[in-house]
Amino acid sequence: MKKPSSKIRGEIAKLQEQLKLAETREAERIGRIALKAGLGEIVIEEGELQAAFEDLAKRFRGGKTGSTGAKRAPGAGESSTPPAQNPSGAAQSGTGEA
Protein backbone atom coordinates (compact mmCIF):
# COMPACT_ATOMS: atom_id res chain seq x y z
CA MET A 1 0.00 0.00 0.00
CA LYS A 2 1.28 3.45 -0.91
CA LYS A 3 1.62 6.24 1.63
CA PRO A 4 -0.63 9.27 1.26
CA SER A 5 1.16 12.44 0.18
CA SER A 6 0.34 14.17 3.48
CA LYS A 7 2.23 11.48 5.40
CA ILE A 8 5.22 11.77 3.06
CA ARG A 9 5.22 15.57 3.51
CA GLY A 10 5.21 15.08 7.28
CA GLU A 11 8.18 12.71 7.05
CA ILE A 12 10.03 15.19 4.83
CA ALA A 13 9.40 17.99 7.34
CA LYS A 14 10.79 15.82 10.17
CA LEU A 15 13.86 14.93 8.11
CA GLN A 16 14.45 18.59 7.21
CA GLU A 17 14.35 19.49 10.90
CA GLN A 18 16.78 16.67 11.71
CA LEU A 19 19.10 17.90 8.94
CA LYS A 20 18.95 21.45 10.25
CA LEU A 21 19.84 20.30 13.78
CA ALA A 22 22.69 18.10 12.51
CA GLU A 23 24.12 20.96 10.42
CA THR A 24 23.90 23.30 13.43
CA ARG A 25 25.77 20.81 15.64
CA GLU A 26 28.44 20.36 12.95
CA ALA A 27 28.83 24.11 12.43
CA GLU A 28 29.16 24.73 16.17
CA ARG A 29 31.77 21.98 16.48
CA ILE A 30 33.83 23.28 13.55
CA GLY A 31 33.46 26.85 14.84
CA ARG A 32 34.71 25.95 18.31
CA ILE A 33 37.72 24.15 16.83
CA ALA A 34 38.46 27.06 14.47
CA LEU A 35 38.35 29.56 17.34
CA LYS A 36 40.63 27.39 19.47
CA ALA A 37 43.07 27.29 16.54
CA GLY A 38 43.04 31.11 16.38
CA LEU A 39 41.07 31.55 13.14
CA GLY A 40 38.80 34.14 14.76
CA GLU A 41 41.78 36.49 15.02
CA ILE A 42 42.76 36.33 11.35
CA VAL A 43 41.49 38.84 8.82
CA ILE A 44 40.75 36.85 5.65
CA GLU A 45 38.18 37.01 2.86
CA GLU A 46 35.40 34.47 3.26
CA GLY A 47 36.04 32.96 -0.18
CA GLU A 48 39.72 32.45 0.58
CA LEU A 49 38.90 30.86 3.93
CA GLN A 50 36.36 28.56 2.29
CA ALA A 51 38.96 27.51 -0.30
CA ALA A 52 41.39 26.72 2.52
CA PHE A 53 38.72 24.62 4.26
CA GLU A 54 38.03 22.81 0.96
CA ASP A 55 41.75 22.02 0.66
CA LEU A 56 41.74 20.77 4.24
CA ALA A 57 38.71 18.57 3.56
CA LYS A 58 40.48 17.11 0.48
CA ARG A 59 43.54 16.40 2.60
CA PHE A 60 41.57 14.39 5.11
CA ARG A 61 39.65 12.61 2.35
CA GLY A 62 42.93 11.56 0.75
CA GLY A 63 42.90 13.99 -2.18
CA LYS A 64 45.64 16.32 -3.32
CA THR A 65 45.53 19.95 -2.23
CA GLY A 66 46.23 23.37 -3.63
CA SER A 67 48.02 22.42 -6.84
CA THR A 68 45.36 23.55 -9.31
CA GLY A 69 43.80 26.48 -7.47
CA ALA A 70 40.39 25.16 -8.52
CA LYS A 71 37.36 26.59 -6.70
CA ARG A 72 39.43 29.39 -5.18
CA ALA A 73 37.96 32.83 -4.95
CA PRO A 74 39.39 35.41 -7.36
CA GLY A 75 42.50 36.88 -5.81
CA ALA A 76 42.81 34.09 -3.26
CA GLY A 77 46.40 33.61 -2.20
CA GLU A 78 47.68 36.38 -4.46
CA SER A 79 48.56 38.91 -1.77
CA SER A 80 52.26 39.40 -1.06
CA THR A 81 51.58 40.90 2.36
CA PRO A 82 50.41 38.91 5.36
CA PRO A 83 46.84 39.57 6.53
CA ALA A 84 46.37 42.01 9.40
CA GLN A 85 45.46 40.59 12.77
CA ASN A 86 42.08 41.36 14.29
CA PRO A 87 42.81 42.38 17.89
CA SER A 88 39.26 41.77 19.08
CA GLY A 89 39.26 38.12 17.97
CA ALA A 90 35.77 38.55 16.53
CA ALA A 91 34.66 36.62 13.48
CA GLN A 92 34.94 38.55 10.24
CA SER A 93 31.82 37.21 8.51
CA GLY A 94 29.51 39.62 10.31
CA THR A 95 27.03 36.82 10.99
CA GLY A 96 28.41 35.83 14.36
CA GLU A 97 29.20 32.37 13.05
CA ALA A 98 32.67 30.92 13.00
MIDOSE-1310 file (N, C-alpha, C; in nm, 2 decimals, decimal comma, always signed):
residues 98
mkkp	+0,08/-0,12/+0,00/+0,00/+0,00/+0,00/+0,09/+0,12/+0,00; +0,05/+0,22/-0,08/+0,13/+0,35/-0,09/+0,09/+0,44/+0,02; +0,19/+0,52/+0,06/+0,16/+0,62/+0,16/+0,09/+0,74/+0,10; +0,00/+0,80/+0,18/-0,06/+0,93/+0,13/+0,04/+1,04/+0,12
sski	+0,02/+1,13/+0,03/+0,12/+1,24/+0,02/+0,13/+1,33/+0,15; +0,03/+1,34/+0,22/+0,03/+1,42/+0,35/+0,13/+1,35/+0,45; +0,13/+1,22/+0,45/+0,22/+1,15/+0,54/+0,37/+1,16/+0,49; +0,39/+1,16/+0,36/+0,52/+1,18/+0,31/+0,57/+1,32/+0,34
rgei	+0,48/+1,42/+0,32/+0,52/+1,56/+0,35/+0,56/+1,57/+0,50; +0,49/+1,50/+0,59/+0,52/+1,51/+0,73/+0,66/+1,45/+0,76; +0,69/+1,34/+0,69/+0,82/+1,27/+0,70/+0,93/+1,36/+0,65; +0,90/+1,43/+0,54/+1,00/+1,52/+0,48/+1,03/+1,63/+0,58
aklq	+0,93/+1,69/+0,64/+0,94/+1,80/+0,73/+1,02/+1,75/+0,85; +1,00/+1,63/+0,90/+1,08/+1,58/+1,02/+1,23/+1,57/+0,98; +1,25/+1,51/+0,86/+1,39/+1,49/+0,81/+1,46/+1,63/+0,79; +1,39/+1,73/+0,74/+1,44/+1,86/+0,72/+1,48/+1,92/+0,86
eqlk	+1,40/+1,90/+0,96/+1,44/+1,95/+1,09/+1,56/+1,88/+1,15; +1,56/+1,74/+1,13/+1,68/+1,67/+1,17/+1,81/+1,71/+1,10; +1,80/+1,74/+0,97/+1,91/+1,79/+0,89/+1,96/+1,92/+0,95; +1,86/+2,01/+0,97/+1,89/+2,15/+1,03/+1,97/+2,13/+1,16
laet	+1,92/+2,05/+1,25/+1,98/+2,03/+1,38/+2,12/+1,97/+1,36; +2,14/+1,87/+1,27/+2,27/+1,81/+1,25/+2,37/+1,91/+1,19; +2,32/+1,99/+1,10/+2,41/+2,10/+1,04/+2,45/+2,20/+1,15; +2,36/+2,23/+1,24/+2,39/+2,33/+1,34/+2,49/+2,27/+1,44
reae	+2,48/+2,15/+1,48/+2,58/+2,08/+1,56/+2,71/+2,08/+1,50; +2,72/+2,04/+1,37/+2,84/+2,04/+1,30/+2,91/+2,17/+1,29; +2,83/+2,28/+1,26/+2,88/+2,41/+1,24/+2,94/+2,46/+1,38; +2,87/+2,43/+1,49/+2,92/+2,47/+1,62/+3,05/+2,40/+1,65
rigr	+3,06/+2,27/+1,62/+3,18/+2,20/+1,65/+3,30/+2,25/+1,57; +3,28/+2,27/+1,44/+3,38/+2,33/+1,35/+3,42/+2,47/+1,40; +3,32/+2,55/+1,44/+3,35/+2,68/+1,48/+3,43/+2,69/+1,61; +3,39/+2,60/+1,71/+3,47/+2,60/+1,83/+3,62/+2,56/+1,80
ialk	+3,64/+2,46/+1,72/+3,77/+2,42/+1,68/+3,85/+2,53/+1,61; +3,78/+2,60/+1,52/+3,85/+2,71/+1,45/+3,89/+2,82/+1,54; +3,80/+2,85/+1,64/+3,83/+2,96/+1,73/+3,95/+2,91/+1,82; +3,95/+2,79/+1,87/+4,06/+2,74/+1,95/+4,19/+2,75/+1,87
aglg	+4,19/+2,73/+1,74/+4,31/+2,73/+1,65/+4,35/+2,87/+1,62; +4,27/+2,97/+1,66/+4,30/+3,11/+1,64/+4,25/+3,17/+1,51; +4,16/+3,10/+1,44/+4,11/+3,16/+1,31/+4,02/+3,28/+1,33; +3,96/+3,30/+1,45/+3,88/+3,41/+1,48/+3,96/+3,54/+1,48
eivi	+4,09/+3,53/+1,49/+4,18/+3,65/+1,50/+4,24/+3,69/+1,37; +4,21/+3,61/+1,27/+4,28/+3,63/+1,14/+4,18/+3,71/+1,04; +4,23/+3,81/+0,98/+4,15/+3,88/+0,88/+4,17/+3,82/+0,75; +4,07/+3,76/+0,69/+4,08/+3,69/+0,57/+3,94/+3,69/+0,49
eege	+3,94/+3,70/+0,36/+3,82/+3,70/+0,29/+3,75/+3,57/+0,30; +3,62/+3,57/+0,31/+3,54/+3,45/+0,33/+3,57/+3,34/+0,22; +3,58/+3,39/+0,09/+3,60/+3,30/-0,02/+3,74/+3,23/-0,01; +3,84/+3,30/+0,04/+3,97/+3,24/+0,06/+3,97/+3,14/+0,17
lqaa	+3,90/+3,18/+0,28/+3,89/+3,09/+0,39/+3,82/+2,96/+0,35; +3,71/+2,97/+0,27/+3,64/+2,86/+0,23/+3,73/+2,77/+0,14; +3,80/+2,83/+0,05/+3,90/+2,75/-0,03/+4,00/+2,68/+0,06; +4,04/+2,74/+0,16/+4,14/+2,67/+0,25/+4,07/+2,55/+0,32
fedl	+3,95/+2,57/+0,36/+3,87/+2,46/+0,43/+3,85/+2,35/+0,33; +3,82/+2,38/+0,20/+3,80/+2,28/+0,10/+3,93/+2,20/+0,08; +4,05/+2,27/+0,08/+4,18/+2,20/+0,07/+4,20/+2,11/+0,19; +4,16/+2,16/+0,30/+4,17/+2,08/+0,42/+4,08/+1,95/+0,42
akrf	+3,96/+1,97/+0,37/+3,87/+1,86/+0,36/+3,93/+1,75/+0,26; +3,99/+1,80/+0,15/+4,05/+1,71/+0,05/+4,16/+1,63/+0,11; +4,24/+1,70/+0,19/+4,35/+1,64/+0,26/+4,31/+1,52/+0,35; +4,20/+1,54/+0,42/+4,16/+1,44/+0,51/+4,08/+1,33/+0,44
rggk	+4,03/+1,36/+0,32/+3,96/+1,26/+0,24/+4,06/+1,18/+0,15; +4,19/+1,22/+0,15/+4,29/+1,16/+0,08/+4,32/+1,22/-0,06; +4,27/+1,33/-0,09/+4,29/+1,40/-0,22/+4,41/+1,49/-0,21; +4,45/+1,54/-0,33/+4,56/+1,63/-0,33/+4,51/+1,77/-0,31
tgst	+4,60/+1,86/-0,26/+4,55/+2,00/-0,22/+4,63/+2,10/-0,30; +4,56/+2,21/-0,32/+4,62/+2,34/-0,36/+4,70/+2,34/-0,49; +4,72/+2,24/-0,57/+4,80/+2,24/-0,68/+4,74/+2,31/-0,80; +4,60/+2,30/-0,81/+4,54/+2,35/-0,93/+4,47/+2,49/-0,90
gakr	+4,45/+2,52/-0,78/+4,38/+2,65/-0,75/+4,23/+2,65/-0,78; +4,18/+2,53/-0,82/+4,04/+2,52/-0,85/+3,95/+2,56/-0,74; +3,84/+2,62/-0,77/+3,74/+2,66/-0,67/+3,78/+2,77/-0,58; +3,90/+2,83/-0,60/+3,94/+2,94/-0,52/+3,88/+3,07/-0,56
apga	+3,85/+3,15/-0,47/+3,80/+3,28/-0,50/+3,90/+3,37/-0,58; +3,85/+3,45/-0,66/+3,94/+3,54/-0,74/+4,03/+3,62/-0,64; +4,16/+3,62/-0,67/+4,25/+3,69/-0,58/+4,30/+3,61/-0,46; +4,24/+3,49/-0,44/+4,28/+3,41/-0,33/+4,43/+3,37/-0,33
gess	+4,50/+3,40/-0,23/+4,64/+3,36/-0,22/+4,73/+3,45/-0,30; +4,69/+3,56/-0,36/+4,77/+3,64/-0,45/+4,84/+3,75/-0,37; +4,80/+3,78/-0,25/+4,86/+3,89/-0,18/+5,00/+3,86/-0,13; +5,09/+3,96/-0,15/+5,23/+3,94/-0,11/+5,25/+3,98/+0,04
tppa	+5,15/+4,05/+0,10/+5,16/+4,09/+0,24/+5,07/+4,00/+0,32; +5,12/+3,97/+0,45/+5,04/+3,89/+0,54/+4,92/+3,96/+0,58; +4,81/+3,89/+0,61/+4,68/+3,96/+0,65/+4,70/+4,02/+0,79; +4,63/+4,13/+0,81/+4,64/+4,20/+0,94/+4,57/+4,12/+1,05
qnps	+4,61/+4,13/+1,17/+4,55/+4,06/+1,28/+4,43/+4,14/+1,33; +4,32/+4,07/+1,37/+4,21/+4,14/+1,43/+4,22/+4,13/+1,58; +4,25/+4,24/+1,65/+4,28/+4,24/+1,79/+4,16/+4,20/+1,87; +4,04/+4,21/+1,83/+3,93/+4,18/+1,91/+3,90/+4,03/+1,91
gaaq	+3,95/+3,96/+1,81/+3,93/+3,81/+1,80/+3,79/+3,78/+1,75; +3,71/+3,88/+1,70/+3,58/+3,86/+1,65/+3,58/+3,80/+1,51; +3,48/+3,72/+1,48/+3,47/+3,66/+1,35/+3,45/+3,77/+1,25; +3,50/+3,75/+1,13/+3,49/+3,86/+1,02/+3,37/+3,85/+0,93
sgtg	+3,29/+3,74/+0,94/+3,18/+3,72/+0,85/+3,07/+3,82/+0,88; +3,06/+3,87/+1,00/+2,95/+3,96/+1,03/+2,82/+3,89/+1,07; +2,82/+3,76/+1,06/+2,70/+3,68/+1,10/+2,71/+3,63/+1,24; +2,83/+3,64/+1,30/+2,84/+3,58/+1,44/+2,87/+3,44/+1,43
ea	+2,88/+3,38/+1,32/+2,92/+3,24/+1,31/+3,07/+3,22/+1,28; +3,12/+3,11/+1,32/+3,27/+3,09/+1,30/+3,28/+3,00/+1,18
